[in-house]
């Protein structure tokens, strides 16, 4: 008899239902915590070598979560950017209840990305659940890249990243810290870009600002 290795991906004991409009990062984080796993570990496990910090394959995530790929594709806002079989985009309904309030639709989508459920969003914004579903579906289908669904590294998040850099953590360690102990939606590529480019430009701009403030207007023309 030939011994067969068990499949690498198997359903976790505790199933977690994805929220419509939720991001993959948020869903993996909730799934991991429900099963008493570190979110960073589950994310890397689903990605596998060599792209440990990349984007998981939709079919692998579906198997581990105990849901069908179609169910996750319907729910997750960035399902089209995940690895796996190419999937076509669905068309939006003709009537748009947010035609004159796109800012509200965007705000609803951002809250859903964190994992907020539809009934909570509907009660919070005094809307029908159908309207909330439309806002989330419209945002999911019109978003071209996953980077638009992540938090920009500015203000409070930038301060947090700077504090982690001050602790001598590298990019991977910072990503792991944010994934396991915070609720920001940040990709590893975003952290790398911030450390390599944005941070250096910000430091240069601050240095120039301090220099210009030290030199008074009347002193600039003196030789």
C-alpha positions as CSV (number, residue, x, y, z in Angstrom):
1,X,0.0,0.0,0.0
2,X,1.2,3.5,-0.8
3,X,1.2,5.9,2.0
4,X,-0.3,9.3,1.2
5,X,0.6,12.5,2.9
6,X,-2.4,14.4,4.3
7,X,-3.3,17.6,2.4
8,X,-1.4,20.7,3.5
9,X,-4.6,22.7,3.9
10,X,-7.4,21.5,6.1
11,X,-10.4,23.2,7.7
12,X,-9.8,24.8,11.1
13,X,-11.9,23.6,14.0
14,X,-13.8,26.9,14.4
15,X,-15.4,28.4,11.3
16,X,-15.8,32.2,11.0
17,X,-18.3,33.7,8.6
18,X,-16.8,36.5,6.4
19,X,-18.5,39.9,6.4
20,X,-19.6,41.4,3.1
21,X,-17.0,44.0,2.1
22,X,-14.4,42.8,4.6
23,X,-10.8,42.7,3.6
24,X,-8.7,39.5,3.4
25,X,-6.4,40.8,6.2
26,X,-9.3,41.4,8.5
27,X,-10.9,38.0,7.8
28,X,-7.6,36.1,8.3
29,X,-7.1,38.0,11.6
30,X,-10.6,37.1,12.9
31,X,-10.2,33.5,11.7
32,X,-6.9,33.1,13.4
33,X,-8.0,34.6,16.7
34,X,-11.1,32.4,16.8
35,X,-8.9,29.4,16.5
36,X,-6.3,30.7,19.0
37,X,-3.6,31.2,16.3
38,X,-1.3,34.2,15.7
39,X,-2.8,36.1,12.7
40,X,0.7,36.5,11.2
41,X,1.3,32.7,11.4
42,X,-2.0,31.9,9.6
43,X,-1.4,34.5,6.9
44,X,2.1,33.2,6.2
45,X,0.9,29.6,6.2
46,X,-1.8,30.4,3.6
47,X,0.7,32.3,1.4
48,X,3.5,29.6,1.7
49,X,6.9,29.9,0.2
50,X,8.4,31.9,-1.4
51,X,5.9,34.7,-0.9
52,X,5.3,34.3,2.9
53,X,4.1,37.9,3.2
54,X,2.2,38.2,-0.1
55,X,-1.4,37.4,-0.9
56,X,-2.9,34.0,-0.1
57,X,-4.6,31.8,-2.8
58,X,-8.3,32.1,-2.5
59,X,-8.8,28.3,-2.7
60,X,-6.3,27.7,0.1
61,X,-8.1,30.3,2.3
62,X,-11.5,28.8,1.5
63,X,-10.3,25.3,2.5
64,X,-8.8,26.4,5.7
65,X,-11.9,28.6,6.6
66,X,-14.3,25.8,5.7
67,X,-16.2,27.9,3.1
68,X,-16.4,27.6,-0.6
69,X,-14.2,29.9,-2.8
70,X,-17.4,31.3,-4.3
71,X,-18.7,32.4,-0.8
72,X,-15.4,34.2,0.0
73,X,-15.4,35.7,-3.5
74,X,-18.8,37.1,-2.9
75,X,-17.9,38.6,0.5
76,X,-14.2,39.7,0.5
77,X,-13.6,43.1,-0.9
78,X,-10.2,42.3,-2.4
79,X,-11.0,38.7,-3.5
80,X,-10.2,39.6,-7.1
81,X,-6.6,40.4,-6.1
82,X,-6.0,37.0,-4.4
83,X,-4.1,34.2,-6.1
84,X,-5.8,31.3,-7.8
85,X,-8.2,30.9,-10.7
86,X,-9.0,34.1,-12.6
87,X,-12.5,35.3,-11.8
88,X,-14.7,37.7,-13.7
89,X,-16.2,40.7,-12.1
90,X,-20.0,41.0,-11.6
91,X,-22.0,43.9,-12.8
92,X,-23.6,46.4,-10.4
93,X,-27.4,47.1,-10.2
94,X,-28.6,50.1,-12.2
95,X,-30.0,52.1,-9.3
96,X,-27.4,53.7,-7.0
97,X,-28.8,54.9,-3.7
98,X,-25.5,56.6,-3.0
99,X,-25.4,58.7,-6.2
100,X,-25.3,62.0,-4.3
101,X,-23.5,60.8,-1.2
102,X,-20.4,58.8,-2.3
103,X,-18.6,59.9,0.9
104,X,-21.1,57.9,3.0
105,X,-20.6,54.8,0.8
106,X,-16.9,55.1,1.2
107,X,-17.2,55.5,5.0
108,X,-19.4,52.4,5.2
109,X,-16.9,50.4,3.1
110,X,-14.0,51.5,5.3
111,X,-15.9,50.3,8.4
112,X,-16.7,47.0,6.8
113,X,-13.1,46.4,5.9
114,X,-12.4,46.2,9.6
115,X,-15.0,43.4,9.9
116,X,-18.1,45.4,11.0
117,X,-21.3,43.4,10.2
118,X,-24.0,44.7,7.8
119,X,-26.7,44.9,10.5
120,X,-24.4,47.1,12.6
121,X,-23.6,49.3,9.7
122,X,-27.3,49.7,8.8
123,X,-28.3,50.6,12.4
124,X,-25.3,53.0,12.7
125,X,-26.1,54.9,9.5
126,X,-29.9,54.5,9.6
127,X,-30.0,52.6,6.3
128,X,-31.6,49.5,5.0
129,X,-29.4,46.4,4.8
130,X,-29.9,46.3,1.1
131,X,-28.4,49.8,0.8
132,X,-25.4,48.8,2.9
133,X,-24.9,45.7,0.7
134,X,-25.0,48.0,-2.4
135,X,-22.3,50.3,-0.9
136,X,-20.0,47.4,-0.1
137,X,-20.6,45.7,-3.4
138,X,-20.0,48.9,-5.4
139,X,-16.8,49.5,-3.5
140,X,-15.6,46.0,-4.0
141,X,-16.1,45.9,-7.7
142,X,-14.8,49.4,-8.5
143,X,-11.6,49.1,-6.4
144,X,-8.8,48.3,-8.9
145,X,-6.0,47.5,-6.4
146,X,-5.7,46.0,-3.0
147,X,-3.5,49.0,-1.9
148,X,-6.6,51.2,-2.0
149,X,-8.2,49.0,0.7
150,X,-5.3,49.3,3.2
151,X,-4.6,52.0,5.7
152,X,-2.1,54.7,4.6
153,X,0.9,54.9,6.9
154,X,0.3,58.4,8.1
155,X,-0.5,60.2,11.4
156,X,-1.1,57.7,14.2
157,X,-0.1,54.7,12.2
158,X,3.1,56.4,11.1
159,X,3.9,57.3,14.8
160,X,3.4,53.6,15.7
161,X,5.6,52.4,12.9
162,X,8.3,54.9,13.9
163,X,8.2,53.7,17.5
164,X,8.6,50.1,16.3
165,X,11.6,51.2,14.1
166,X,13.0,52.8,17.2
167,X,12.9,49.4,18.9
168,X,15.2,48.2,16.1
169,X,12.5,46.1,14.5
170,X,12.9,45.3,10.8
171,X,10.1,45.4,8.2
172,X,9.0,41.8,8.7
173,X,8.9,42.2,12.5
174,X,6.9,45.4,12.2
175,X,4.4,43.7,9.9
176,X,4.1,40.8,12.4
177,X,3.6,43.2,15.3
178,X,0.8,45.1,13.5
179,X,-0.8,41.9,12.3
180,X,-0.9,40.2,15.7
181,X,-1.5,43.1,18.1
182,X,-3.2,45.9,16.2
183,X,-6.2,46.3,13.9
184,X,-4.6,48.3,11.1
185,X,-4.9,47.0,7.5
186,X,-1.3,47.1,6.4
187,X,0.5,45.0,3.8
188,X,4.2,44.1,4.1
189,X,4.9,45.9,0.8
190,X,3.4,49.1,2.3
191,X,5.7,48.9,5.3
192,X,8.8,48.2,3.1
193,X,7.9,51.2,0.9
194,X,7.4,53.4,3.9
195,X,10.8,52.5,5.4
196,X,12.7,52.8,2.1
197,X,11.2,55.9,0.5
198,X,8.4,57.7,2.4
199,X,10.3,57.8,5.7
200,X,13.5,59.2,4.2
201,X,11.5,61.9,2.3
202,X,9.6,62.9,5.4
203,X,12.9,63.1,7.4
204,X,14.4,65.4,4.7
205,X,11.3,67.6,4.6
206,X,11.4,68.0,8.4
207,X,15.1,68.8,8.3
208,X,14.6,71.5,5.7
209,X,11.7,72.9,7.7
210,X,13.8,73.1,10.8
211,X,16.6,74.8,8.9
212,X,14.4,77.4,7.3
213,X,12.8,78.2,10.7
214,X,16.2,78.8,12.3
215,X,17.2,81.2,9.6
216,X,15.2,84.4,9.9
217,X,13.7,86.2,6.8
218,X,16.1,89.1,7.3
219,X,19.1,86.9,7.6
220,X,18.7,85.0,4.4
221,X,19.9,87.8,2.2
222,X,23.0,88.6,4.3
223,X,26.3,87.3,3.2
